[in-house]
Amino acid sequence: MRIITHTCSACGTVIAANELEDNRVMKCPGLDCEEVLRFTDLPEDARNHFLEYKEQYQI
């Protein structure tokens, strides 16, 4: 299993790939941050890996 995350470019908050995949589009959870994050913000290889092994990433 790989740890796949995305860092908000506006505030530096780290978001797990499974959160991005569940929501597809979400407001950054960082304090006072209005950045919109998308599953497609992840690199293509990370998205493909996550979707291929999605069952391993369930919390």
Biopython code that builds the backbone (N, CA, C, O; Angstrom):
import numpy as np
from Bio.PDB.StructureBuilder import StructureBuilder

atoms = [
    (1, "MET", "N", (0.847, -1.183, 0.000)),
    (1, "MET", "CA", (0.000, 0.000, 0.000)),
    (1, "MET", "C", (0.887, 1.239, 0.000)),
    (1, "MET", "O", (1.884, 1.310, 0.719)),
    (2, "ARG", "N", (0.509, 2.199, -0.809)),
    (2, "ARG", "CA", (1.204, 3.487, -0.865)),
    (2, "ARG", "C", (0.394, 4.507, -0.094)),
    (2, "ARG", "O", (-0.833, 4.420, -0.035)),
    (3, "ILE", "N", (1.069, 5.460, 0.487)),
    (3, "ILE", "CA", (0.380, 6.582, 1.116)),
    (3, "ILE", "C", (0.283, 7.668, 0.060)),
    (3, "ILE", "O", (1.296, 8.205, -0.389)),
    (4, "ILE", "N", (-0.948, 7.987, -0.334)),
    (4, "ILE", "CA", (-1.167, 8.961, -1.391)),
    (4, "ILE", "C", (-1.866, 10.167, -0.788)),
    (4, "ILE", "O", (-2.964, 10.059, -0.241)),
    (5, "THR", "N", (-1.217, 11.308, -0.896)),
    (5, "THR", "CA", (-1.765, 12.544, -0.340)),
    (5, "THR", "C", (-1.618, 13.673, -1.351)),
    (5, "THR", "O", (-0.908, 13.560, -2.351)),
    (6, "HIS", "N", (-2.306, 14.751, -1.058)),
    (6, "HIS", "CA", (-2.193, 15.976, -1.851)),
    (6, "HIS", "C", (-2.018, 17.124, -0.873)),
    (6, "HIS", "O", (-2.688, 17.165, 0.159)),
    (7, "THR", "N", (-1.137, 18.044, -1.179)),
    (7, "THR", "CA", (-0.915, 19.209, -0.340)),
    (7, "THR", "C", (-1.569, 20.419, -0.980)),
    (7, "THR", "O", (-1.334, 20.717, -2.151)),
    (8, "CYS", "N", (-2.387, 21.112, -0.211)),
    (8, "CYS", "CA", (-3.049, 22.320, -0.703)),
    (8, "CYS", "C", (-1.978, 23.360, -1.038)),
    (8, "CYS", "O", (-1.119, 23.674, -0.214)),
    (9, "SER", "N", (-2.046, 23.877, -2.238)),
    (9, "SER", "CA", (-1.043, 24.862, -2.664)),
    (9, "SER", "C", (-1.228, 26.212, -1.976)),
    (9, "SER", "O", (-0.296, 27.015, -1.941)),
    (10, "ALA", "N", (-2.409, 26.473, -1.430)),
    (10, "ALA", "CA", (-2.676, 27.755, -0.785)),
    (10, "ALA", "C", (-2.235, 27.787, 0.681)),
    (10, "ALA", "O", (-1.710, 28.795, 1.152)),
    (11, "CYS", "N", (-2.454, 26.668, 1.405)),
    (11, "CYS", "CA", (-2.182, 26.720, 2.851)),
    (11, "CYS", "C", (-1.281, 25.602, 3.368)),
    (11, "CYS", "O", (-0.822, 25.654, 4.509)),
    (12, "GLY", "N", (-1.024, 24.588, 2.534)),
    (12, "GLY", "CA", (-0.134, 23.506, 2.942)),
    (12, "GLY", "C", (-0.809, 22.354, 3.665)),
    (12, "GLY", "O", (-0.129, 21.422, 4.093)),
    (13, "THR", "N", (-2.124, 22.389, 3.814)),
    (13, "THR", "CA", (-2.840, 21.295, 4.463)),
    (13, "THR", "C", (-2.699, 20.034, 3.611)),
    (13, "THR", "O", (-2.810, 20.093, 2.386)),
    (14, "VAL", "N", (-2.454, 18.899, 4.257)),
    (14, "VAL", "CA", (-2.300, 17.629, 3.571)),
    (14, "VAL", "C", (-3.625, 16.881, 3.626)),
    (14, "VAL", "O", (-4.221, 16.734, 4.693)),
    (15, "ILE", "N", (-4.085, 16.408, 2.463)),
    (15, "ILE", "CA", (-5.356, 15.714, 2.345)),
    (15, "ILE", "C", (-5.082, 14.331, 1.787)),
    (15, "ILE", "O", (-4.320, 14.189, 0.831)),
    (16, "ALA", "N", (-5.700, 13.298, 2.376)),
    (16, "ALA", "CA", (-5.542, 11.924, 1.906)),
    (16, "ALA", "C", (-6.296, 11.715, 0.597)),
    (16, "ALA", "O", (-7.347, 12.313, 0.369)),
    (17, "ALA", "N", (-5.748, 10.865, -0.249)),
    (17, "ALA", "CA", (-6.372, 10.573, -1.546)),
    (17, "ALA", "C", (-7.777, 10.025, -1.388)),
    (17, "ALA", "O", (-8.651, 10.327, -2.201)),
    (18, "ASN", "N", (-8.015, 9.214, -0.342)),
    (18, "ASN", "CA", (-9.362, 8.648, -0.185)),
    (18, "ASN", "C", (-10.391, 9.733, 0.126)),
    (18, "ASN", "O", (-11.553, 9.597, -0.259)),
    (19, "GLU", "N", (-10.000, 10.786, 0.799)),
    (19, "GLU", "CA", (-10.918, 11.900, 1.039)),
    (19, "GLU", "C", (-11.232, 12.627, -0.267)),
    (19, "GLU", "O", (-12.382, 12.985, -0.523)),
    (20, "LEU", "N", (-10.221, 12.840, -1.079)),
    (20, "LEU", "CA", (-10.439, 13.495, -2.368)),
    (20, "LEU", "C", (-11.293, 12.626, -3.291)),
    (20, "LEU", "O", (-12.152, 13.139, -4.008)),
    (21, "GLU", "N", (-11.061, 11.330, -3.275)),
    (21, "GLU", "CA", (-11.829, 10.444, -4.143)),
    (21, "GLU", "C", (-13.286, 10.378, -3.698)),
    (21, "GLU", "O", (-14.187, 10.390, -4.536)),
    (22, "ASP", "N", (-13.528, 10.309, -2.392)),
    (22, "ASP", "CA", (-14.896, 10.255, -1.875)),
    (22, "ASP", "C", (-15.691, 11.489, -2.273)),
    (22, "ASP", "O", (-16.862, 11.387, -2.639)),
    (23, "ASN", "N", (-15.064, 12.639, -2.205)),
    (23, "ASN", "CA", (-15.765, 13.891, -2.453)),
    (23, "ASN", "C", (-15.595, 14.408, -3.883)),
    (23, "ASN", "O", (-16.431, 15.173, -4.365)),
    (24, "ARG", "N", (-14.538, 14.005, -4.556)),
    (24, "ARG", "CA", (-14.175, 14.447, -5.909)),
    (24, "ARG", "C", (-13.864, 15.937, -5.981)),
    (24, "ARG", "O", (-12.869, 16.322, -6.595)),
    (25, "VAL", "N", (-14.678, 16.773, -5.379)),
    (25, "VAL", "CA", (-14.412, 18.213, -5.297)),
    (25, "VAL", "C", (-14.757, 18.620, -3.879)),
    (25, "VAL", "O", (-15.852, 18.334, -3.395)),
    (26, "MET", "N", (-13.827, 19.288, -3.211)),
    (26, "MET", "CA", (-14.084, 19.692, -1.827)),
    (26, "MET", "C", (-13.333, 20.977, -1.502)),
    (26, "MET", "O", (-12.303, 21.283, -2.102)),
    (27, "LYS", "N", (-13.867, 21.716, -0.546)),
    (27, "LYS", "CA", (-13.179, 22.886, -0.029)),
    (27, "LYS", "C", (-12.060, 22.385, 0.865)),
    (27, "LYS", "O", (-12.252, 21.432, 1.621)),
    (28, "CYS", "N", (-10.913, 23.002, 0.793)),
    (28, "CYS", "CA", (-9.790, 22.617, 1.641)),
    (28, "CYS", "C", (-10.203, 22.703, 3.107)),
    (28, "CYS", "O", (-10.818, 23.686, 3.520)),
    (29, "PRO", "N", (-9.868, 21.675, 3.902)),
    (29, "PRO", "CA", (-10.220, 21.702, 5.319)),
    (29, "PRO", "C", (-9.308, 22.591, 6.170)),
    (29, "PRO", "O", (-9.510, 22.699, 7.379)),
    (30, "GLY", "N", (-8.317, 23.221, 5.557)),
    (30, "GLY", "CA", (-7.416, 24.101, 6.298)),
    (30, "GLY", "C", (-8.141, 25.320, 6.853)),
    (30, "GLY", "O", (-9.090, 25.820, 6.248)),
    (31, "LEU", "N", (-7.689, 25.791, 8.003)),
    (31, "LEU", "CA", (-8.310, 26.955, 8.642)),
    (31, "LEU", "C", (-8.234, 28.179, 7.738)),
    (31, "LEU", "O", (-7.167, 28.522, 7.228)),
    (32, "ASP", "N", (-9.358, 28.822, 7.549)),
    (32, "ASP", "CA", (-9.456, 30.042, 6.749)),
    (32, "ASP", "C", (-8.967, 29.871, 5.308)),
    (32, "ASP", "O", (-8.586, 30.855, 4.674)),
    (33, "CYS", "N", (-8.969, 28.648, 4.782)),
    (33, "CYS", "CA", (-8.551, 28.409, 3.413)),
    (33, "CYS", "C", (-9.788, 28.192, 2.551)),
    (33, "CYS", "O", (-10.671, 27.413, 2.911)),
    (34, "GLU", "N", (-9.852, 28.866, 1.435)),
    (34, "GLU", "CA", (-10.998, 28.761, 0.528)),
    (34, "GLU", "C", (-10.652, 27.995, -0.752)),
    (34, "GLU", "O", (-11.447, 27.961, -1.691)),
    (35, "GLU", "N", (-9.469, 27.384, -0.789)),
    (35, "GLU", "CA", (-9.037, 26.644, -1.985)),
    (35, "GLU", "C", (-9.973, 25.461, -2.251)),
    (35, "GLU", "O", (-10.428, 24.798, -1.318)),
    (36, "VAL", "N", (-10.250, 25.209, -3.511)),
    (36, "VAL", "CA", (-11.065, 24.061, -3.912)),
    (36, "VAL", "C", (-10.118, 22.976, -4.398)),
    (36, "VAL", "O", (-9.273, 23.215, -5.260)),
    (37, "LEU", "N", (-10.269, 21.774, -3.833)),
    (37, "LEU", "CA", (-9.401, 20.654, -4.171)),
    (37, "LEU", "C", (-10.206, 19.617, -4.942)),
    (37, "LEU", "O", (-11.397, 19.429, -4.696)),
    (38, "ARG", "N", (-9.538, 18.947, -5.880)),
    (38, "ARG", "CA", (-10.195, 17.952, -6.726)),
    (38, "ARG", "C", (-9.358, 16.676, -6.767)),
    (38, "ARG", "O", (-8.134, 16.715, -6.644)),
    (39, "PHE", "N", (-10.035, 15.554, -6.941)),
    (39, "PHE", "CA", (-9.343, 14.274, -7.100)),
    (39, "PHE", "C", (-8.390, 14.351, -8.294)),
    (39, "PHE", "O", (-7.322, 13.739, -8.276)),
    (40, "THR", "N", (-8.770, 15.092, -9.318)),
    (40, "THR", "CA", (-7.920, 15.222, -10.506)),
    (40, "THR", "C", (-6.659, 16.045, -10.245)),
    (40, "THR", "O", (-5.783, 16.111, -11.108)),
    (41, "ASP", "N", (-6.550, 16.675, -9.070)),
    (41, "ASP", "CA", (-5.318, 17.382, -8.707)),
    (41, "ASP", "C", (-4.171, 16.403, -8.437)),
    (41, "ASP", "O", (-3.000, 16.771, -8.525)),
    (42, "LEU", "N", (-4.518, 15.151, -8.107)),
    (42, "LEU", "CA", (-3.492, 14.137, -7.889)),
    (42, "LEU", "C", (-2.861, 13.771, -9.229)),
    (42, "LEU", "O", (-3.538, 13.820, -10.256)),
    (43, "PRO", "N", (-1.587, 13.409, -9.241)),
    (43, "PRO", "CA", (-0.970, 12.953, -10.488)),
    (43, "PRO", "C", (-1.713, 11.724, -11.036)),
    (43, "PRO", "O", (-2.269, 10.941, -10.267)),
    (44, "GLU", "N", (-1.720, 11.562, -12.339)),
    (44, "GLU", "CA", (-2.475, 10.472, -12.968)),
    (44, "GLU", "C", (-2.073, 9.098, -12.436)),
    (44, "GLU", "O", (-2.939, 8.253, -12.206)),
    (45, "ASP", "N", (-0.779, 8.859, -12.237)),
    (45, "ASP", "CA", (-0.356, 7.545, -11.739)),
    (45, "ASP", "C", (-0.865, 7.292, -10.323)),
    (45, "ASP", "O", (-1.199, 6.155, -9.988)),
    (46, "ALA", "N", (-0.932, 8.319, -9.494)),
    (46, "ALA", "CA", (-1.460, 8.175, -8.136)),
    (46, "ALA", "C", (-2.962, 7.894, -8.178)),
    (46, "ALA", "O", (-3.452, 7.046, -7.431)),
    (47, "ARG", "N", (-3.700, 8.599, -9.045)),
    (47, "ARG", "CA", (-5.145, 8.349, -9.188)),
    (47, "ARG", "C", (-5.402, 6.922, -9.649)),
    (47, "ARG", "O", (-6.264, 6.235, -9.100)),
    (48, "ASN", "N", (-4.658, 6.475, -10.653)),
    (48, "ASN", "CA", (-4.838, 5.124, -11.178)),
    (48, "ASN", "C", (-4.522, 4.073, -10.122)),
    (48, "ASN", "O", (-5.267, 3.106, -9.963)),
    (49, "HIS", "N", (-3.416, 4.258, -9.397)),
    (49, "HIS", "CA", (-3.050, 3.317, -8.340)),
    (49, "HIS", "C", (-4.138, 3.277, -7.271)),
    (49, "HIS", "O", (-4.545, 2.199, -6.838)),
    (50, "PHE", "N", (-4.600, 4.424, -6.854)),
    (50, "PHE", "CA", (-5.634, 4.478, -5.816)),
    (50, "PHE", "C", (-6.893, 3.752, -6.276)),
    (50, "PHE", "O", (-7.451, 2.959, -5.518)),
    (51, "LEU", "N", (-7.349, 4.004, -7.486)),
    (51, "LEU", "CA", (-8.576, 3.384, -7.979)),
    (51, "LEU", "C", (-8.410, 1.879, -8.166)),
    (51, "LEU", "O", (-9.353, 1.119, -7.950)),
    (52, "GLU", "N", (-7.223, 1.448, -8.565)),
    (52, "GLU", "CA", (-6.973, 0.019, -8.759)),
    (52, "GLU", "C", (-6.978, -0.737, -7.427)),
    (52, "GLU", "O", (-7.425, -1.882, -7.364)),
    (53, "TYR", "N", (-6.484, -0.102, -6.370)),
    (53, "TYR", "CA", (-6.373, -0.750, -5.058)),
    (53, "TYR", "C", (-7.241, -0.062, -4.006)),
    (53, "TYR", "O", (-6.886, -0.023, -2.828)),
    (54, "LYS", "N", (-8.367, 0.473, -4.433)),
    (54, "LYS", "CA", (-9.227, 1.282, -3.570)),
    (54, "LYS", "C", (-9.595, 0.579, -2.263)),
    (54, "LYS", "O", (-9.661, 1.226, -1.218)),
    (55, "GLU", "N", (-9.836, -0.729, -2.303)),
    (55, "GLU", "CA", (-10.253, -1.462, -1.096)),
    (55, "GLU", "C", (-9.186, -1.415, -0.003)),
    (55, "GLU", "O", (-9.513, -1.560, 1.175)),
    (56, "GLN", "N", (-7.943, -1.218, -0.362)),
    (56, "GLN", "CA", (-6.863, -1.133, 0.629)),
    (56, "GLN", "C", (-6.857, 0.210, 1.358)),
    (56, "GLN", "O", (-6.227, 0.339, 2.408)),
    (57, "TYR", "N", (-7.542, 1.195, 0.822)),
    (57, "TYR", "CA", (-7.504, 2.536, 1.375)),
    (57, "TYR", "C", (-8.741, 2.894, 2.188)),
    (57, "TYR", "O", (-8.950, 4.066, 2.502)),
    (58, "GLN", "N", (-9.556, 1.916, 2.531)),
    (58, "GLN", "CA", (-10.742, 2.183, 3.341)),
    (58, "GLN", "C", (-10.322, 2.396, 4.788)),
    (58, "GLN", "O", (-9.488, 1.661, 5.316)),
    (59, "ILE", "N", (-10.901, 3.401, 5.421)),
    (59, "ILE", "CA", (-10.584, 3.698, 6.832)),
    (59, "ILE", "C", (-11.562, 2.973, 7.721)),
    (59, "ILE", "O", (-11.481, 3.079, 8.945)),
]
sb = StructureBuilder()
sb.init_structure("model")
sb.init_model(0)
sb.init_chain("A")
sb.init_seg("    ")
for serial, (resi, resn, name, xyz) in enumerate(atoms, 1):
    if name == "N":
        sb.init_residue(resn, " ", resi, " ")
    sb.init_atom(name, np.array(xyz, "f"), 0.0, 1.0, " ", f" {name:<3s}", serial, name[0])
structure = sb.get_structure()
